[in-house]
Amino acid sequence: MAPLFSVPSVLTTIIKSCLLFSLLVGMVSAQLSSTFYAKSCPNALSTIKSAIDSAISSEARMGASLIRLHFHDCFVNGCDASVLLDKTATEPGEKNVGPNPSLRGYEVIDTIKSQLENLCPGVVSCADILAVAARDSAVALSAPSWSWTVDLGRRDSTTASSAAVTGNIPLPTLDLSGLISAFSKKAFTAKEMVALSGIHSVGQASCRNFRTRIYNETNIDSSYATSLKSVCPSTGGDNNLAPLDVTTPTTFDNNYYTNLINKKGLLHSDQQLFSGGSTDSIVTTYSNNVGNLITDFANAMVKMGRLSPLTGTSGQIRKNCRKAN
């Protein structure tokens, strides 16, 4: 009678089972967790919050800049802090191409990283600092006050990719279909795109990015356009600034959406969210119900923070956010 099983087949099964178990353990260990630094650096989150509160108390606009920094990081090859890397002899860096030269807040991140390196050397990643800084910035600027839990455990990339910036960062000139497509590439729905656009409730934009809108477009409130022309002449003044939310420019609330309904969106891409298209009803909902906005924005930010993070043994914990170890 033939044996029911052979020794080699049993060994093969055992080996495969062990490999599968190891793989599953590795996958679990590589997952992001809200308690990632609970033991390795218990004061990490309070340290970040204190620095963010201080920076925003000095300049409210900085909060919007830090949220934007996290966004521009995650939309290019995932949330890996590659946007923070300075140029090298072989790579011009993400911060120097496309729309990124206008990014701000690097010095705030540097300060936080220095503080954390003194507290817990080599433990807290620059990518996690960006994620927490974005959350703490929104909380500091919000009315009513609200928050969300940030997943932690990201690691930092060792290289940037200037080539990947183009085509991944949505531009202020995009029409609604272009915006929906740009966010869809990152697996965001149109509703999540409109919710994330709510960050334009705070911050400012430069004249070069809204000049065409105020001089050439018709779906803009005439008095609003006139007031903007005093800031942004038809020629020159490219770097002159105007608030993205003319009503409450330093408070994260839902007035941004009300402004869109009143044809007071600063950027072309802003007004596209309420332009007779498929997202009009979403804008109306957020304008009428700040609670819905808070929930949807927070969920979308958590989802964004999970875009292709480096975890486990991938990447590194950079000692200086501006360069690889």
PyMOL commands that set and color helices and strands:
alter all, ss='L'
color gray80, all
select helices_A, chain A and resi 7-29+44-58+61-74+82-84+94-96+100-102+106-119+126-141+162-164+176-184+190-201+207-216+222-229+255-261+268-274+280-288+290-305
alter helices_A, ss='H'
color red, helices_A
select strands_A, chain A and resi 204-206+241-243
alter strands_A, ss='S'
color yellow, strands_A
deselect
rebuild
show_as cartoon
